[in-house]
Amino acid sequence: MKLINIGFGNLVAAERVISVISPDSAPIKRMIQDVREKGLLIDASFGRSTRSVLIMDSGNIILSALPPENLAARFAEKEEQEADRHD
């Protein structure tokens, strides 16, 4: 299992992430509110402004203070490390 740091020492399983998106659009804000009401929201931003929304295959949504570009780079870095390990 590959774990990705999403900020403040919080880790997520890379293979469980469906997408990493920006929280700026109205549909994403509605989705966050719906998931919050269902009790499936995980706020890993530690009170900072939310810059990324991670949609998980379990139906959970995780909020992160790191921008999507940073998280995408971390996912790509992990994939490169795994590829190097198998060569």
Backbone bond lengths (Angstrom), bond angles and torsions (degrees), N, CA, C in turn:
res aa  C-N    CA-C-N  psi(-1)  N-CA   C-N-CA  omega(-1)  CA-C   N-CA-C  phi
1 M - - - 1.450 - - 1.527 108.54 -
2 K 1.330 115.26 127.36 1.454 121.05 177.85 1.526 109.08 -93.91
3 L 1.326 116.40 125.93 1.458 121.82 177.79 1.518 109.69 -105.25
4 I 1.321 116.22 136.94 1.461 122.90 -179.98 1.518 108.62 -115.54
5 N 1.328 116.54 131.97 1.463 122.39 177.04 1.529 108.30 -76.03
6 I 1.333 116.47 121.70 1.471 120.58 -179.81 1.529 111.16 -106.04
7 G 1.323 116.00 14.14 1.458 121.22 176.81 1.512 112.62 111.69
8 F 1.320 116.21 144.54 1.458 124.51 176.71 1.533 112.35 58.58
9 G 1.325 116.02 32.50 1.450 120.65 177.60 1.517 115.00 77.58
10 N 1.314 117.83 7.43 1.466 121.92 178.46 1.527 109.60 -87.23
11 L 1.317 115.86 137.92 1.460 121.85 -177.50 1.522 110.31 -123.98
12 V 1.326 115.91 145.64 1.462 121.19 173.73 1.519 108.70 -127.59
13 A 1.314 115.92 153.03 1.461 121.38 176.26 1.525 108.41 -75.30
14 A 1.326 116.32 118.59 1.464 121.51 -174.81 1.522 112.45 -58.49
15 E 1.327 117.01 -38.62 1.461 119.13 -176.70 1.522 113.74 -74.26
16 R 1.319 118.02 -8.31 1.469 121.91 179.19 1.537 112.42 -95.02
17 V 1.334 117.42 -9.20 1.470 121.70 -178.12 1.522 109.63 -83.80
18 I 1.324 116.04 126.14 1.462 121.18 177.14 1.528 109.82 -87.40
19 S 1.338 116.65 -46.24 1.459 119.70 -179.88 1.525 111.20 -155.46
20 V 1.329 114.15 159.00 1.465 122.45 175.02 1.518 105.57 -124.85
21 I 1.339 116.09 118.36 1.457 119.74 -174.02 1.525 110.89 -133.01
22 S 1.309 114.64 164.64 1.463 121.70 177.37 1.531 108.86 -81.86
23 P 1.330 117.65 144.66 1.468 120.80 -176.54 1.531 114.81 -87.56
24 D 1.329 117.45 12.88 1.463 120.40 -169.27 1.526 115.93 -78.52
25 S 1.321 118.56 -25.73 1.462 119.08 -174.82 1.530 111.89 -81.79
26 A 1.306 115.64 153.94 1.466 121.36 -179.76 1.533 112.44 -61.96
27 P 1.348 119.50 -41.38 1.467 118.30 178.81 1.537 112.78 -62.10
28 I 1.299 117.56 -35.84 1.472 120.67 178.75 1.518 109.56 -69.91
29 K 1.311 117.55 -39.63 1.467 120.64 177.32 1.525 110.77 -62.22
30 R 1.346 116.77 -39.91 1.465 120.37 176.85 1.523 110.87 -65.63
31 M 1.336 116.64 -40.69 1.452 120.92 178.82 1.534 110.56 -61.78
32 I 1.326 116.86 -42.69 1.465 121.28 178.39 1.523 109.90 -61.49
33 Q 1.318 117.41 -44.05 1.468 121.20 -179.86 1.528 111.14 -63.94
34 D 1.327 116.78 -42.16 1.469 120.58 178.79 1.526 111.45 -61.52
35 V 1.321 115.73 -43.89 1.463 120.52 -179.04 1.525 110.23 -69.37
36 R 1.321 117.10 -36.00 1.477 120.83 176.88 1.527 109.82 -60.27
37 E 1.328 116.55 -43.84 1.466 120.61 -179.74 1.529 112.22 -65.09
38 K 1.338 117.03 -29.84 1.462 121.36 178.43 1.533 112.22 -82.66
39 G 1.326 117.05 -9.83 1.462 120.76 -179.50 1.511 114.11 81.80
40 L 1.328 117.23 21.47 1.461 121.50 -178.16 1.529 113.10 -107.11
41 L 1.321 117.64 8.25 1.459 121.28 -178.73 1.530 109.87 -88.85
42 I 1.325 115.88 134.89 1.465 122.37 175.27 1.516 106.96 -119.27
43 D 1.325 117.24 115.05 1.460 121.80 -178.92 1.529 108.97 -97.91
44 A 1.335 115.23 102.82 1.458 121.34 179.96 1.522 110.89 -104.09
45 S 1.337 116.91 22.30 1.466 120.61 -178.37 1.524 112.77 -90.70
46 F 1.346 116.96 -8.63 1.464 122.70 178.39 1.525 112.48 53.05
47 G 1.328 116.15 42.25 1.460 121.12 176.04 1.518 114.70 83.10
48 R 1.315 117.64 -7.24 1.458 120.61 176.83 1.530 108.80 -78.20
49 S 1.313 116.35 168.76 1.463 118.45 178.53 1.529 109.51 -68.69
50 T 1.317 115.52 140.92 1.461 121.30 -179.82 1.510 109.38 -76.20
51 R 1.329 116.19 125.20 1.461 120.64 179.70 1.514 112.17 -116.02
52 S 1.341 117.28 -15.47 1.466 121.78 177.74 1.519 110.30 -140.70
53 V 1.313 114.23 146.90 1.460 122.03 175.33 1.524 106.39 -122.46
54 L 1.325 116.17 121.79 1.459 121.16 178.29 1.523 108.23 -102.72
55 I 1.320 116.19 122.72 1.453 121.83 178.12 1.529 106.72 -97.31
56 M 1.317 115.47 124.22 1.459 121.36 -175.70 1.526 110.61 -102.68
57 D 1.331 116.51 157.03 1.456 120.32 -179.40 1.525 112.96 -70.88
58 S 1.317 117.47 -11.44 1.466 122.49 179.08 1.527 112.93 -85.95
59 G 1.357 116.14 -6.32 1.459 120.08 -176.30 1.519 112.25 97.11
60 N 1.323 116.97 -10.38 1.460 120.65 176.45 1.519 109.96 -74.49
61 I 1.322 114.32 153.33 1.462 121.42 171.60 1.519 106.77 -123.04
62 I 1.339 115.67 133.84 1.455 121.28 -179.75 1.521 108.19 -115.46
63 L 1.331 116.00 131.31 1.460 121.77 177.15 1.520 108.83 -98.28
64 S 1.328 116.39 135.71 1.463 121.85 180.00 1.523 109.62 -129.72
65 A 1.329 115.75 150.24 1.463 121.34 177.83 1.532 111.81 -85.66
66 L 1.325 117.51 -7.09 1.464 120.68 178.83 1.522 110.20 -86.97
67 P 1.339 117.48 144.50 1.468 119.42 178.91 1.532 111.90 -69.70
68 P 1.329 117.52 154.79 1.463 121.56 -178.98 1.533 113.30 -55.54
69 E 1.325 117.08 -35.07 1.465 120.53 -178.80 1.531 110.86 -63.36
70 N 1.332 116.67 -40.57 1.467 120.45 178.78 1.519 110.59 -65.54
71 L 1.318 116.64 -43.29 1.461 120.00 179.96 1.525 110.56 -65.95
72 A 1.322 117.48 -40.31 1.469 120.67 178.30 1.527 110.37 -61.41
73 A 1.320 116.71 -39.77 1.471 120.33 177.99 1.522 110.28 -63.95
74 R 1.312 117.93 -38.76 1.468 121.15 179.03 1.525 110.94 -67.12
75 F 1.332 117.50 -38.26 1.456 120.25 177.14 1.532 109.93 -65.47
76 A 1.326 116.95 -43.81 1.465 121.07 179.61 1.527 110.78 -63.76
77 E 1.322 116.75 -40.15 1.466 121.37 179.30 1.528 110.62 -61.87
78 K 1.320 117.03 -43.00 1.464 121.35 178.44 1.521 110.82 -62.48
79 E 1.350 117.44 -41.06 1.458 120.86 179.68 1.519 110.84 -64.38
80 E 1.332 117.53 -39.84 1.460 121.20 177.76 1.521 110.71 -63.59
81 Q 1.320 117.36 -42.38 1.458 121.24 178.65 1.518 110.77 -61.50
82 E 1.316 117.27 -41.65 1.465 121.06 178.98 1.523 110.73 -65.75
83 A 1.344 117.13 -40.73 1.465 121.07 179.48 1.526 110.25 -64.20
84 D 1.328 117.13 -42.35 1.460 121.43 178.98 1.522 110.94 -63.83
85 R 1.292 116.83 -36.74 1.456 122.19 -178.16 1.534 110.88 -67.04
86 H 1.332 116.18 -31.21 1.470 120.11 -177.86 1.525 113.01 -88.88
87 D 1.324 118.03 -7.95 1.483 121.28 -179.93 1.508 112.42 -80.48
